[in-house]
Amino acid sequence: MTLPFTKAEFLALFGAYNAALWSFALVLWLASAATLALVLGGKRIDRAVSSLLAVHWAWSGVAYHLVLFTRINPAAWVFGALFLVQALLFARAAVGRIPLRYGSSGTPARVAGLALVAYALAYPLLTATGVHSWPETPGFGVPCPTTLLTAGFLLMAAPIRRALLVIPLLWSLIGGSAALLLGVWTDFALFAAALALLIALVAPRRTAGPVAGGPTG
């Protein structure tokens, strides 16, 4: 497989993203880290988590795919549309009658999910030290860390909703394959996310177990 752009063009997009949008990316990172801390603390902020993930996918779809990535890859129009569909799915989950209960899955899925969320939060530092020098390096709020963060939270959620898994699984495969061609080793974790999402997709439907805490938020 060949790409319609060079690695230099690819990294230049991140330079433009980080220079213009670093403040929003920082706010998104802080909100995501705080959300993880609250979920691990047993707080029932389930609707807020789905809302945060909706913002992640809408932001990544518009700010990265539609505004930036379309400059070097015509397929970015399709990618952007898929990301907006995923944002709508999370928005629907946020206002639905029965919300996902994040942090309610069984131990193996919860551990795997926590590992992916932690990796997504560490992603900006890992890419800045291992891929390219700042600012021409993938940061937060772009498709790959968004997918890793989402996969992690979904693995920690119950009841499982398979419709929410499909697009993150698809992007895990697309982004992981591109990482092989571009040498972005931090994105190789997408293959682990793809495997975990695939298992969740084909496994028997799980339901939420008893969780301490107040009403769902």
N, C-alpha and C positions, 0 to 999 in steps of 0.2 A: 504494500500500500504506500502510495506517495501522497504528500500533503501539498495543497495549493499555495503554500507560504514557506518561508525559511524560518529557522530557529531565531535568527536576528529579528525578523519582522514580528514573530510571536512574542519575544521578550520585550520588544519596543512597545507593544500594546500595554503591557503591565507597567512600563515606565509612565505611560500616559495616564493609566488608571490611578496609580499610586500618587502621582503628582497632583492630580485634580481632585481625587476622591478619598484621600487617606483619612480625612476626618470622619466621614461616614463609615468607612471600614473599621475605624477604631471604635466608634459607638456600637457598631454591630458586634464586634468582638467582645466588648464589655458586657453587652446585653446577653450574649450567648454564654459567656463564662458565669454571669450571675444566675442565669436560668439553670445551668447545670448544677450550681451550688444549691439552689433552692430545691430542685428535684431530688438531689441526693440527701437533702435535709428532710425529706418527707413532705414538703409543701405541695399542696394540691393546686397547681397552677397549670393544669392540663390545657385549658383553652388558650392560655397565654403562650405556651410552648408551640402549639399549632399555629398561632398567629405569628410568632417569631419566625417559624419555618416558612410561612407564606411570604413574609417580607424578604427573607433570604432568597427565595426562588424568584420572586418578582424583581428584586434588585439585580441579581445576577443575570436574569434574562434580559432586562432592559439596559442596565448600565454597562454590562460587559458584552453580551452577545449582540444586541441590536445596535448599540451606539459604537462599540469599538471593534468587535470581532468581524462584523460585516465588512470592514475595510479590507480585510485580507482573505476572507473565506465566505463565499456566497452561501454555503450551507448554514452559516450562523443565523440566517433568517428562520430556518427550520428549527435550529436549536433554541433560539429565543422564544419561538412559539411554544415549544415543548416545556420550557421552563415556566412560562406564564400559565400553561395548563396545570402544571404541578402546584404553582402558587394558588390557583383557584381551588384545587383539591384540598390543600391545607386550610384555606379560608373557610371552605365548607365544613371541614372537620372541626374548625374552631367554633362554629356557631351551631353545629349539629346537636340533636337531642341527646345523643350518647357520645360524649367525647372520648378520644383515646386517653388512657390513663398511663402517663409516662412514668417509668420507674416501677411498673407493675409486672413486668415479665419475669420468667423464671431465671434462676441464677446464671446458667451458661449464656443465655441471650443477653442478660443484663451486663455481664462482665464484658462480652464482646462489644456491646453497644457503648459502654463507658470508655473502652479502649479507643474506639473510633472517634468519639466526641473529644476525648483528650488529645488525640492525634490532630484532629481538625483545629483545635485551639492552638496547638503548638506549630501548626503548619507554616504560618508566616515566618517564624524564627528559623525553622528547618530549611525553608526555601532560600531565605536570605543568606544562610551560611553554607548551603550545599548546592545551590543551583546557579545563582548569579548574584552579583552585587546589587544592593538596593540603589535605585528604585526599580530596576528592570528585572523584577522577580515576582512570581505569583504571590499575592498577599491574601487578605481575608475578604470574603464577600464575592469571590470569583467562583466559577462553576465547580472546580474540584474540591476545595475545602467545604463548599456548600453541600456537595453530595456526601462527603465523608461525615459531616456533622449530622445531616439528615438521616443517613443510614444508622448512625449510632443511636439517635433518639428513637427511631422506629423500632430498632431491635429491643429497646427498653420499654416499648409500649405494648399495651393490650387494651381492648381486643385488637388483634391484628387486622388491618384492612389492606387487602392485597392490591387494590387500585392505587394506593399510595407508594407501593414498592416498585412499580413497573418502570417509571421514568428514571428514578435514581439508579435502578439496576442497569438500564440502558446507558445512562451517562457514565456509570462506572466502567463499562466495557469500552465505550468510545474514548473517554479520557485516559483510561489505562493504556489502550492501544496507542494513542497519540504520544503518551509519555515514553513509550518504548522508542518511538521514532525521534523524539526530541531530546531524549536523555534527561527528562525531569524525574529523577529517581524518587522524589517525595510523593509523586502521584502513583507509584506502584502499589500503594496501599489501597487504591481503588479496586484492584483485583481481589483483595481480601474482603472489601465491602461488597463486591459483586457476588462472591461466594456466599457470604452471610445472608444477603438479601435473597438470593436464589433459594437457599435452604428455607428461609422464612416464607417464601412464596409458595413452595410446594409442600411444606410441613402442614400437619393438621392445624386447623384454626385454634389459636389459643385465646383464652379469656382472662380478664383481669382477676387477680387474686386479691385477698384482703390487704388493704393498705391503710396504714395509720395516717391520721391527719383529718383536717376539716373538710368542708364541702369542696367540690371540684371548682377550680377557678378558670 
